[in-house]
Amino acid sequence: MVFVPPNLTPDSVTGRIATWTEEQVVARFRGGERLPGSPMPWRAGRMTDDDLRAIYRYLRTVPAVEHDPGPSLRREDAEPGDG
C-alpha cells in the first residue's frame, strides 16, 4: 500500500486545508496516527501549538490548486482515481 498526501492548498473544491479551522488542524496533529504505518509525524514531536498554527497559516497563503489526489491509502499499482 502507498500513502498519498492530500491537497494541502486552500482550494475550495479539493484542498484539505480549505475546510479545516486552525483549531481542527492543531487537534488533528495532537490526535495521532489514524492509518497504521503512516509516515506523517502526527504526534508532531517537539512542535508547539504555536508551531502548528504557523504551519496552518502558511498553508493558507499558498496559491489554491484544484487537484484531487484520490484516497489517502491505495495499492501501489493503482492510478489516482482507482482507489
NORTASUL-V735934 format. One record per residue. N is the residue number from 1. RES is the residue in one letter. PSI is psi as a letter, one per 40 degrees, with the letter a starting at -180 (* if undefined). OMEGA is omega in whole degrees, -180 to 180 (999 if undefined). Layout:
N_RES_PSI_OMEGA / N_RES_PSI_OMEGA
This chain:
1_M_i_-178 / 2_V_h_174 / 3_F_h_-178 / 4_V_h_-179 / 5_P_i_178 / 6_P_i_173 / 7_N_h_-178 / 8_L_e_175 / 9_T_i_-179 / 10_P_f_178 / 11_D_h_-175 / 12_S_e_-179 / 13_V_d_-173 / 14_T_e_-177 / 15_G_h_-179 / 16_R_d_-175 / 17_I_d_-179 / 18_A_d_-176 / 19_T_e_-177 / 20_W_i_173 / 21_T_i_177 / 22_E_d_180 / 23_E_d_179 / 24_Q_d_179 / 25_V_d_179 / 26_V_d_-180 / 27_A_d_180 / 28_R_d_178 / 29_F_d_180 / 30_R_e_-177 / 31_G_d_177 / 32_G_a_-174 / 33_E_h_175 / 34_R_d_178 / 35_L_h_-179 / 36_P_h_178 / 37_G_e_-179 / 38_S_h_179 / 39_P_e_-179 / 40_M_h_-180 / 41_P_g_-172 / 42_W_d_180 / 43_R_e_174 / 44_A_e_173 / 45_G_b_-177 / 46_R_e_179 / 47_M_h_176 / 48_T_i_175 / 49_D_d_177 / 50_D_d_176 / 51_D_d_-179 / 52_L_d_177 / 53_R_d_178 / 54_A_d_177 / 55_I_d_178 / 56_Y_d_-178 / 57_R_d_177 / 58_Y_d_-178 / 59_L_d_177 / 60_R_e_180 / 61_T_e_-180 / 62_V_h_179 / 63_P_h_179 / 64_A_h_177 / 65_V_h_177 / 66_E_h_-179 / 67_H_h_177 / 68_D_h_-178 / 69_P_e_180 / 70_G_a_-177 / 71_P_i_180 / 72_S_d_-180 / 73_L_h_180 / 74_R_i_178 / 75_R_i_-179 / 76_E_d_-177 / 77_D_e_-177 / 78_A_i_172 / 79_E_i_-177 / 80_P_d_-179 / 81_G_e_-175 / 82_D_d_-178 / 83_G_*_999
